[in-house]
Amino acid sequence: MTGGRRVVVSRRPAALAGRGTPSPPGDSPDVPAIVGLQLRRALRTVAAVAGLLVGMPVLAAWLPGPWTWVAMSVAVQCVWVGLSLLQLRWAERLER
């Protein structure tokens, strides 16, 4: 790049809160509380995934036919994608 200008910033810019408005100086979020809430939400998601992992073979033992495994495999993948999106949405919402 020729003819460009280099700018040196002597201090860090203020953090932005939400929609482009600077946060007040004394208004810092309680990080351990947010992390604790996110951890509880994540443990609920892990419990749901564990329930799926344990429940699918049990359900397949009750239902006859080879297509049962195929249908449940597709269904479980859809549920896992849905759970991951919900988990991400919940974690982002707790940070706001």
Backbone as XML, in Angstrom:
<?xml version="1.0"?>
<chain id="A" units="angstrom">
  <residue number="1" name="MET">
    <atom name="N" x="0.845" y="-1.162" z="0.000"/>
    <atom name="CA" x="0.000" y="0.000" z="0.000"/>
    <atom name="C" x="0.897" y="1.234" z="0.000"/>
  </residue>
  <residue number="2" name="THR">
    <atom name="N" x="0.710" y="2.071" z="-0.948"/>
    <atom name="CA" x="1.523" y="3.269" z="-1.037"/>
    <atom name="C" x="0.663" y="4.483" z="-0.743"/>
  </residue>
  <residue number="3" name="GLY">
    <atom name="N" x="1.254" y="5.454" z="-0.126"/>
    <atom name="CA" x="0.559" y="6.696" z="0.152"/>
    <atom name="C" x="-0.400" y="6.623" z="1.327"/>
  </residue>
  <residue number="4" name="GLY">
    <atom name="N" x="-0.422" y="5.495" z="2.050"/>
    <atom name="CA" x="-1.329" y="5.355" z="3.183"/>
    <atom name="C" x="-0.781" y="6.044" z="4.419"/>
  </residue>
  <residue number="5" name="ARG">
    <atom name="N" x="-1.655" y="6.377" z="5.315"/>
    <atom name="CA" x="-1.252" y="7.011" z="6.557"/>
    <atom name="C" x="-1.392" y="6.042" z="7.698"/>
  </residue>
  <residue number="6" name="ARG">
    <atom name="N" x="-0.454" y="6.047" z="8.572"/>
    <atom name="CA" x="-0.494" y="5.182" z="9.734"/>
    <atom name="C" x="-0.912" y="6.013" z="10.930"/>
  </residue>
  <residue number="7" name="VAL">
    <atom name="N" x="-1.917" y="5.540" z="11.656"/>
    <atom name="CA" x="-2.437" y="6.261" z="12.812"/>
    <atom name="C" x="-2.136" y="5.447" z="14.054"/>
  </residue>
  <residue number="8" name="VAL">
    <atom name="N" x="-1.565" y="6.079" z="15.051"/>
    <atom name="CA" x="-1.254" y="5.419" z="16.313"/>
    <atom name="C" x="-2.262" y="5.884" z="17.357"/>
  </residue>
  <residue number="9" name="VAL">
    <atom name="N" x="-2.911" y="4.909" z="18.002"/>
    <atom name="CA" x="-3.897" y="5.222" z="19.037"/>
    <atom name="C" x="-3.201" y="5.105" z="20.378"/>
  </residue>
  <residue number="10" name="SER">
    <atom name="N" x="-3.268" y="6.171" z="21.175"/>
    <atom name="CA" x="-2.525" y="6.179" z="22.434"/>
    <atom name="C" x="-3.300" y="5.546" z="23.592"/>
  </residue>
  <residue number="11" name="ARG">
    <atom name="N" x="-4.614" y="5.404" z="23.454"/>
    <atom name="CA" x="-5.388" y="4.761" z="24.520"/>
    <atom name="C" x="-6.475" y="3.903" z="23.888"/>
  </residue>
  <residue number="12" name="ARG">
    <atom name="N" x="-6.962" y="2.949" z="24.671"/>
    <atom name="CA" x="-8.003" y="2.061" z="24.173"/>
    <atom name="C" x="-9.332" y="2.796" z="24.110"/>
  </residue>
  <residue number="13" name="PRO">
    <atom name="N" x="-10.114" y="2.573" z="23.061"/>
    <atom name="CA" x="-11.438" y="3.199" z="22.996"/>
    <atom name="C" x="-12.375" y="2.564" z="24.020"/>
  </residue>
  <residue number="14" name="ALA">
    <atom name="N" x="-13.376" y="3.327" z="24.445"/>
    <atom name="CA" x="-14.344" y="2.826" z="25.414"/>
    <atom name="C" x="-15.146" y="1.693" z="24.793"/>
  </residue>
  <residue number="15" name="ALA">
    <atom name="N" x="-15.477" y="0.698" z="25.605"/>
    <atom name="CA" x="-16.258" y="-0.437" z="25.129"/>
    <atom name="C" x="-17.679" y="0.014" z="24.814"/>
  </residue>
  <residue number="16" name="LEU">
    <atom name="N" x="-18.229" y="-0.587" z="23.800"/>
    <atom name="CA" x="-19.586" y="-0.240" z="23.411"/>
    <atom name="C" x="-20.559" y="-1.215" z="24.052"/>
  </residue>
  <residue number="17" name="ALA">
    <atom name="N" x="-21.658" y="-0.713" z="24.515"/>
    <atom name="CA" x="-22.673" y="-1.542" z="25.152"/>
    <atom name="C" x="-23.880" y="-1.644" z="24.240"/>
  </residue>
  <residue number="18" name="GLY">
    <atom name="N" x="-24.084" y="-2.800" z="23.685"/>
    <atom name="CA" x="-25.312" y="-3.061" z="22.948"/>
    <atom name="C" x="-25.390" y="-2.395" z="21.602"/>
  </residue>
  <residue number="19" name="ARG">
    <atom name="N" x="-26.182" y="-1.371" z="21.461"/>
    <atom name="CA" x="-26.529" y="-0.801" z="20.165"/>
    <atom name="C" x="-25.687" y="0.400" z="19.785"/>
  </residue>
  <residue number="20" name="GLY">
    <atom name="N" x="-24.423" y="0.380" z="20.076"/>
    <atom name="CA" x="-23.563" y="1.465" z="19.655"/>
    <atom name="C" x="-23.483" y="2.613" z="20.633"/>
  </residue>
  <residue number="21" name="THR">
    <atom name="N" x="-24.052" y="2.459" z="21.809"/>
    <atom name="CA" x="-23.960" y="3.510" z="22.819"/>
    <atom name="C" x="-22.881" y="3.141" z="23.810"/>
  </residue>
  <residue number="22" name="PRO">
    <atom name="N" x="-22.028" y="4.073" z="24.180"/>
    <atom name="CA" x="-20.979" y="3.738" z="25.135"/>
    <atom name="C" x="-21.562" y="3.437" z="26.510"/>
  </residue>
  <residue number="23" name="SER">
    <atom name="N" x="-20.938" y="2.481" z="27.186"/>
    <atom name="CA" x="-21.425" y="2.120" z="28.518"/>
    <atom name="C" x="-20.973" y="3.161" z="29.535"/>
  </residue>
  <residue number="24" name="PRO">
    <atom name="N" x="-21.786" y="3.376" z="30.563"/>
    <atom name="CA" x="-21.386" y="4.318" z="31.606"/>
    <atom name="C" x="-20.124" y="3.838" z="32.307"/>
  </residue>
  <residue number="25" name="PRO">
    <atom name="N" x="-19.303" y="4.751" z="32.840"/>
    <atom name="CA" x="-18.021" y="4.365" z="33.415"/>
    <atom name="C" x="-18.123" y="3.379" z="34.580"/>
  </residue>
  <residue number="26" name="GLY">
    <atom name="N" x="-19.112" y="3.506" z="35.453"/>
    <atom name="CA" x="-19.196" y="2.626" z="36.618"/>
    <atom name="C" x="-20.096" y="1.436" z="36.414"/>
  </residue>
  <residue number="27" name="ASP">
    <atom name="N" x="-20.552" y="1.164" z="35.182"/>
    <atom name="CA" x="-21.520" y="0.121" z="34.923"/>
    <atom name="C" x="-20.835" y="-1.093" z="34.298"/>
  </residue>
  <residue number="28" name="SER">
    <atom name="N" x="-20.205" y="-1.932" z="35.118"/>
    <atom name="CA" x="-19.569" y="-3.138" z="34.601"/>
    <atom name="C" x="-20.434" y="-4.336" z="34.956"/>
  </residue>
  <residue number="29" name="PRO">
    <atom name="N" x="-20.595" y="-5.281" z="34.025"/>
    <atom name="CA" x="-21.435" y="-6.438" z="34.300"/>
    <atom name="C" x="-20.778" y="-7.354" z="35.330"/>
  </residue>
  <residue number="30" name="ASP">
    <atom name="N" x="-21.604" y="-8.075" z="36.040"/>
    <atom name="CA" x="-21.123" y="-9.019" z="37.034"/>
    <atom name="C" x="-20.750" y="-10.319" z="36.308"/>
  </residue>
  <residue number="31" name="VAL">
    <atom name="N" x="-19.488" y="-10.426" z="35.921"/>
    <atom name="CA" x="-19.028" y="-11.526" z="35.077"/>
    <atom name="C" x="-19.224" y="-12.884" z="35.745"/>
  </residue>
  <residue number="32" name="PRO">
    <atom name="N" x="-18.871" y="-13.088" z="37.018"/>
    <atom name="CA" x="-19.091" y="-14.405" z="37.608"/>
    <atom name="C" x="-20.566" y="-14.816" z="37.629"/>
  </residue>
  <residue number="33" name="ALA">
    <atom name="N" x="-21.468" y="-13.863" z="37.809"/>
    <atom name="CA" x="-22.894" y="-14.196" z="37.799"/>
    <atom name="C" x="-23.338" y="-14.631" z="36.406"/>
  </residue>
  <residue number="34" name="ILE">
    <atom name="N" x="-22.847" y="-13.936" z="35.379"/>
    <atom name="CA" x="-23.194" y="-14.298" z="34.005"/>
    <atom name="C" x="-22.646" y="-15.677" z="33.665"/>
  </residue>
  <residue number="35" name="VAL">
    <atom name="N" x="-21.412" y="-15.945" z="34.050"/>
    <atom name="CA" x="-20.800" y="-17.240" z="33.772"/>
    <atom name="C" x="-21.562" y="-18.354" z="34.496"/>
  </residue>
  <residue number="36" name="GLY">
    <atom name="N" x="-21.979" y="-18.086" z="35.726"/>
    <atom name="CA" x="-22.747" y="-19.080" z="36.474"/>
    <atom name="C" x="-24.075" y="-19.401" z="35.811"/>
  </residue>
  <residue number="37" name="LEU">
    <atom name="N" x="-24.775" y="-18.370" z="35.340"/>
    <atom name="CA" x="-26.044" y="-18.591" z="34.647"/>
    <atom name="C" x="-25.839" y="-19.359" z="33.341"/>
  </residue>
  <residue number="38" name="GLN">
    <atom name="N" x="-24.785" y="-19.005" z="32.613"/>
    <atom name="CA" x="-24.499" y="-19.709" z="31.367"/>
    <atom name="C" x="-24.124" y="-21.166" z="31.637"/>
  </residue>
  <residue number="39" name="LEU">
    <atom name="N" x="-23.410" y="-21.412" z="32.724"/>
    <atom name="CA" x="-23.040" y="-22.777" z="33.066"/>
    <atom name="C" x="-24.280" y="-23.608" z="33.385"/>
  </residue>
  <residue number="40" name="ARG">
    <atom name="N" x="-25.217" y="-23.031" z="34.132"/>
    <atom name="CA" x="-26.451" y="-23.758" z="34.438"/>
    <atom name="C" x="-27.237" y="-24.075" z="33.176"/>
  </residue>
  <residue number="41" name="ARG">
    <atom name="N" x="-27.315" y="-23.120" z="32.278"/>
    <atom name="CA" x="-28.001" y="-23.367" z="31.002"/>
    <atom name="C" x="-27.283" y="-24.455" z="30.201"/>
  </residue>
  <residue number="42" name="ALA">
    <atom name="N" x="-25.960" y="-24.414" z="30.190"/>
    <atom name="CA" x="-25.191" y="-25.407" z="29.442"/>
    <atom name="C" x="-25.367" y="-26.797" z="30.041"/>
  </residue>
  <residue number="43" name="LEU">
    <atom name="N" x="-25.450" y="-26.893" z="31.356"/>
    <atom name="CA" x="-25.655" y="-28.195" z="31.988"/>
    <atom name="C" x="-27.034" y="-28.758" z="31.655"/>
  </residue>
  <residue number="44" name="ARG">
    <atom name="N" x="-28.028" y="-27.890" z="31.517"/>
    <atom name="CA" x="-29.348" y="-28.358" z="31.082"/>
    <atom name="C" x="-29.284" y="-28.913" z="29.663"/>
  </residue>
  <residue number="45" name="THR">
    <atom name="N" x="-28.534" y="-28.256" z="28.810"/>
    <atom name="CA" x="-28.390" y="-28.733" z="27.438"/>
    <atom name="C" x="-27.647" y="-30.062" z="27.408"/>
  </residue>
  <residue number="46" name="VAL">
    <atom name="N" x="-26.612" y="-30.181" z="28.224"/>
    <atom name="CA" x="-25.863" y="-31.443" z="28.305"/>
    <atom name="C" x="-26.774" y="-32.562" z="28.808"/>
  </residue>
  <residue number="47" name="ALA">
    <atom name="N" x="-27.630" y="-32.267" z="29.780"/>
    <atom name="CA" x="-28.563" y="-33.278" z="30.288"/>
    <atom name="C" x="-29.541" y="-33.717" z="29.194"/>
  </residue>
  <residue number="48" name="ALA">
    <atom name="N" x="-29.993" y="-32.783" z="28.365"/>
    <atom name="CA" x="-30.900" y="-33.131" z="27.266"/>
    <atom name="C" x="-30.191" y="-34.021" z="26.244"/>
  </residue>
  <residue number="49" name="VAL">
    <atom name="N" x="-28.951" y="-33.701" z="25.924"/>
    <atom name="CA" x="-28.186" y="-34.510" z="24.972"/>
    <atom name="C" x="-27.922" y="-35.894" z="25.558"/>
  </residue>
  <residue number="50" name="ALA">
    <atom name="N" x="-27.592" y="-35.962" z="26.843"/>
    <atom name="CA" x="-27.368" y="-37.265" z="27.483"/>
    <atom name="C" x="-28.659" y="-38.088" z="27.482"/>
  </residue>
  <residue number="51" name="GLY">
    <atom name="N" x="-29.785" y="-37.434" z="27.713"/>
    <atom name="CA" x="-31.061" y="-38.137" z="27.651"/>
    <atom name="C" x="-31.333" y="-38.708" z="26.271"/>
  </residue>
  <residue number="52" name="LEU">
    <atom name="N" x="-30.964" y="-37.950" z="25.243"/>
    <atom name="CA" x="-31.116" y="-38.467" z="23.880"/>
    <atom name="C" x="-30.197" y="-39.662" z="23.629"/>
  </residue>
  <residue number="53" name="LEU">
    <atom name="N" x="-28.961" y="-39.563" z="24.087"/>
    <atom name="CA" x="-28.011" y="-40.655" z="23.869"/>
    <atom name="C" x="-28.443" y="-41.935" z="24.572"/>
  </residue>
  <residue number="54" name="VAL">
    <atom name="N" x="-29.029" y="-41.808" z="25.744"/>
    <atom name="CA" x="-29.473" y="-42.990" z="26.487"/>
    <atom name="C" x="-30.839" y="-43.450" z="25.975"/>
  </residue>
  <residue number="55" name="GLY">
    <atom name="N" x="-31.690" y="-42.508" z="25.643"/>
    <atom name="CA" x="-33.055" y="-42.850" z="25.267"/>
    <atom name="C" x="-33.212" y="-43.466" z="23.887"/>
  </residue>
  <residue number="56" name="MET">
    <atom name="N" x="-32.366" y="-43.122" z="22.953"/>
    <atom name="CA" x="-32.512" y="-43.644" z="21.599"/>
    <atom name="C" x="-32.346" y="-45.160" z="21.524"/>
  </residue>
  <residue number="57" name="PRO">
    <atom name="N" x="-31.316" y="-45.756" z="22.108"/>
    <atom name="CA" x="-31.223" y="-47.226" z="22.061"/>
    <atom name="C" x="-32.378" y="-47.912" z="22.797"/>
  </residue>
  <residue number="58" name="VAL">
    <atom name="N" x="-32.830" y="-47.304" z="23.892"/>
    <atom name="CA" x="-33.960" y="-47.885" z="24.623"/>
    <atom name="C" x="-35.214" y="-47.847" z="23.760"/>
  </residue>
  <residue number="59" name="LEU">
    <atom name="N" x="-35.451" y="-46.723" z="23.112"/>
    <atom name="CA" x="-36.606" y="-46.583" z="22.232"/>
    <atom name="C" x="-36.501" y="-47.523" z="21.036"/>
  </residue>
  <residue number="60" name="ALA">
    <atom name="N" x="-35.324" y="-47.682" z="20.495"/>
    <atom name="CA" x="-35.124" y="-48.568" z="19.349"/>
    <atom name="C" x="-35.338" y="-50.028" z="19.727"/>
  </residue>
  <residue number="61" name="ALA">
    <atom name="N" x="-35.057" y="-50.386" z="20.971"/>
    <atom name="CA" x="-35.289" y="-51.764" z="21.417"/>
    <atom name="C" x="-36.782" y="-52.068" z="21.470"/>
  </residue>
  <residue number="62" name="TRP">
    <atom name="N" x="-37.604" y="-51.063" z="21.737"/>
    <atom name="CA" x="-39.049" y="-51.266" z="21.807"/>
    <atom name="C" x="-39.702" y="-51.265" z="20.433"/>
  </residue>
  <residue number="63" name="LEU">
    <atom name="N" x="-39.135" y="-50.519" z="19.493"/>
    <atom name="CA" x="-39.722" y="-50.406" z="18.159"/>
    <atom name="C" x="-39.026" y="-51.372" z="17.206"/>
  </residue>
  <residue number="64" name="PRO">
    <atom name="N" x="-39.802" y="-52.218" z="16.509"/>
    <atom name="CA" x="-39.176" y="-53.181" z="15.594"/>
    <atom name="C" x="-38.823" y="-52.529" z="14.249"/>
  </residue>
  <residue number="65" name="GLY">
    <atom name="N" x="-37.979" y="-53.203" z="13.521"/>
    <atom name="CA" x="-37.675" y="-52.778" z="12.154"/>
    <atom name="C" x="-36.362" y="-52.046" z="12.030"/>
  </residue>
  <residue number="66" name="PRO">
    <atom name="N" x="-35.688" y="-52.262" z="10.902"/>
    <atom name="CA" x="-34.392" y="-51.589" z="10.678"/>
    <atom name="C" x="-34.539" y="-50.105" z="10.358"/>
  </residue>
  <residue number="67" name="TRP">
    <atom name="N" x="-35.684" y="-49.690" z="9.847"/>
    <atom name="CA" x="-35.867" y="-48.287" z="9.493"/>
    <atom name="C" x="-36.047" y="-47.412" z="10.718"/>
  </residue>
  <residue number="68" name="THR">
    <atom name="N" x="-36.287" y="-48.032" z="11.839"/>
    <atom name="CA" x="-36.419" y="-47.274" z="13.090"/>
    <atom name="C" x="-35.123" y="-46.533" z="13.397"/>
  </residue>
  <residue number="69" name="TRP">
    <atom name="N" x="-34.000" y="-47.226" z="13.237"/>
    <atom name="CA" x="-32.702" y="-46.599" z="13.508"/>
    <atom name="C" x="-32.426" y="-45.449" z="12.550"/>
  </residue>
  <residue number="70" name="VAL">
    <atom name="N" x="-32.795" y="-45.623" z="11.299"/>
    <atom name="CA" x="-32.559" y="-44.570" z="10.311"/>
    <atom name="C" x="-33.385" y="-43.332" z="10.658"/>
  </residue>
  <residue number="71" name="ALA">
    <atom name="N" x="-34.674" y="-43.550" z="10.946"/>
    <atom name="CA" x="-35.549" y="-42.418" z="11.266"/>
    <atom name="C" x="-35.088" y="-41.720" z="12.540"/>
  </residue>
  <residue number="72" name="MET">
    <atom name="N" x="-34.715" y="-42.493" z="13.542"/>
    <atom name="CA" x="-34.279" y="-41.880" z="14.801"/>
    <atom name="C" x="-32.940" y="-41.173" z="14.644"/>
  </residue>
  <residue number="73" name="SER">
    <atom name="N" x="-32.070" y="-41.695" z="13.806"/>
    <atom name="CA" x="-30.778" y="-41.033" z="13.590"/>
    <atom name="C" x="-30.973" y="-39.655" z="12.972"/>
  </residue>
  <residue number="74" name="VAL">
    <atom name="N" x="-31.867" y="-39.559" z="12.017"/>
    <atom name="CA" x="-32.149" y="-38.261" z="11.391"/>
    <atom name="C" x="-32.808" y="-37.329" z="12.402"/>
  </residue>
  <residue number="75" name="ALA">
    <atom name="N" x="-33.750" y="-37.860" z="13.171"/>
    <atom name="CA" x="-34.448" y="-37.039" z="14.165"/>
    <atom name="C" x="-33.495" y="-36.526" z="15.236"/>
  </residue>
  <residue number="76" name="VAL">
    <atom name="N" x="-32.587" y="-37.388" z="15.690"/>
    <atom name="CA" x="-31.643" y="-36.980" z="16.729"/>
    <atom name="C" x="-30.725" y="-35.881" z="16.228"/>
  </residue>
  <residue number="77" name="GLN">
    <atom name="N" x="-30.281" y="-35.967" z="14.987"/>
    <atom name="CA" x="-29.426" y="-34.916" z="14.436"/>
    <atom name="C" x="-30.159" y="-33.578" z="14.393"/>
  </residue>
  <residue number="78" name="CYS">
    <atom name="N" x="-31.435" y="-33.616" z="14.005"/>
    <atom name="CA" x="-32.224" y="-32.376" z="13.976"/>
    <atom name="C" x="-32.404" y="-31.804" z="15.380"/>
  </residue>
  <residue number="79" name="VAL">
    <atom name="N" x="-32.630" y="-32.662" z="16.346"/>
    <atom name="CA" x="-32.797" y="-32.201" z="17.731"/>
    <atom name="C" x="-31.489" y="-31.617" z="18.247"/>
  </residue>
  <residue number="80" name="TRP">
    <atom name="N" x="-30.356" y="-32.246" z="17.923"/>
    <atom name="CA" x="-29.065" y="-31.720" z="18.375"/>
    <atom name="C" x="-28.778" y="-30.347" z="17.771"/>
  </residue>
  <residue number="81" name="VAL">
    <atom name="N" x="-29.094" y="-30.170" z="16.505"/>
    <atom name="CA" x="-28.891" y="-28.857" z="15.886"/>
    <atom name="C" x="-29.784" y="-27.822" z="16.566"/>
  </residue>
  <residue number="82" name="GLY">
    <atom name="N" x="-31.034" y="-28.194" z="16.825"/>
    <atom name="CA" x="-31.946" y="-27.286" z="17.517"/>
    <atom name="C" x="-31.470" y="-26.933" z="18.913"/>
  </residue>
  <residue number="83" name="LEU">
    <atom name="N" x="-30.985" y="-27.938" z="19.656"/>
    <atom name="CA" x="-30.459" y="-27.674" z="20.998"/>
    <atom name="C" x="-29.236" y="-26.761" z="20.952"/>
  </residue>
  <residue number="84" name="SER">
    <atom name="N" x="-28.370" y="-26.957" z="19.973"/>
    <atom name="CA" x="-27.176" y="-26.108" z="19.890"/>
    <atom name="C" x="-27.556" y="-24.659" z="19.578"/>
  </residue>
  <residue number="85" name="LEU">
    <atom name="N" x="-28.547" y="-24.474" z="18.699"/>
    <atom name="CA" x="-28.987" y="-23.115" z="18.398"/>
    <atom name="C" x="-29.655" y="-22.461" z="19.607"/>
  </residue>
  <residue number="86" name="LEU">
    <atom name="N" x="-30.462" y="-23.232" z="20.334"/>
    <atom name="CA" x="-31.080" y="-22.696" z="21.547"/>
    <atom name="C" x="-30.028" y="-22.338" z="22.592"/>
  </residue>
  <residue number="87" name="GLN">
    <atom name="N" x="-29.034" y="-23.214" z="22.755"/>
    <atom name="CA" x="-27.979" y="-22.953" z="23.731"/>
    <atom name="C" x="-27.226" y="-21.671" z="23.382"/>
  </residue>
  <residue number="88" name="LEU">
    <atom name="N" x="-26.919" y="-21.494" z="22.116"/>
    <atom name="CA" x="-26.225" y="-20.283" z="21.685"/>
    <atom name="C" x="-27.087" y="-19.049" z="21.929"/>
  </residue>
  <residue number="89" name="ARG">
    <atom name="N" x="-28.371" y="-19.133" z="21.606"/>
    <atom name="CA" x="-29.281" y="-18.009" z="21.814"/>
    <atom name="C" x="-29.411" y="-17.681" z="23.299"/>
  </residue>
  <residue number="90" name="TRP">
    <atom name="N" x="-29.531" y="-18.700" z="24.153"/>
    <atom name="CA" x="-29.655" y="-18.471" z="25.592"/>
    <atom name="C" x="-28.396" y="-17.827" z="26.148"/>
  </residue>
  <residue number="91" name="ALA">
    <atom name="N" x="-27.231" y="-18.317" z="25.722"/>
    <atom name="CA" x="-25.971" y="-17.759" z="26.230"/>
    <atom name="C" x="-25.801" y="-16.300" z="25.795"/>
  </residue>
  <residue number="92" name="GLU">
    <atom name="N" x="-26.137" y="-16.001" z="24.557"/>
    <atom name="CA" x="-26.041" y="-14.624" z="24.078"/>
    <atom name="C" x="-27.026" y="-13.724" z="24.804"/>
  </residue>
  <residue number="93" name="ARG">
    <atom name="N" x="-28.219" y="-14.209" z="25.074"/>
    <atom name="CA" x="-29.222" y="-13.418" z="25.768"/>
    <atom name="C" x="-28.783" y="-13.109" z="27.207"/>
  </residue>
  <residue number="94" name="LEU">
    <atom name="N" x="-28.125" y="-14.060" z="27.848"/>
    <atom name="CA" x="-27.665" y="-13.835" z="29.221"/>
    <atom name="C" x="-26.544" y="-12.797" z="29.274"/>
  </residue>
  <residue number="95" name="GLU">
    <atom name="N" x="-25.799" y="-12.641" z="28.202"/>
    <atom name="CA" x="-24.721" y="-11.651" z="28.195"/>
    <atom name="C" x="-25.235" y="-10.224" z="28.033"/>
  </residue>
  <residue number="96" name="ARG">
    <atom name="N" x="-26.435" y="-10.065" z="27.549"/>
    <atom name="CA" x="-26.977" y="-8.719" z="27.328"/>
    <atom name="C" x="-27.459" y="-8.102" z="28.586"/>
  </residue>
</chain>
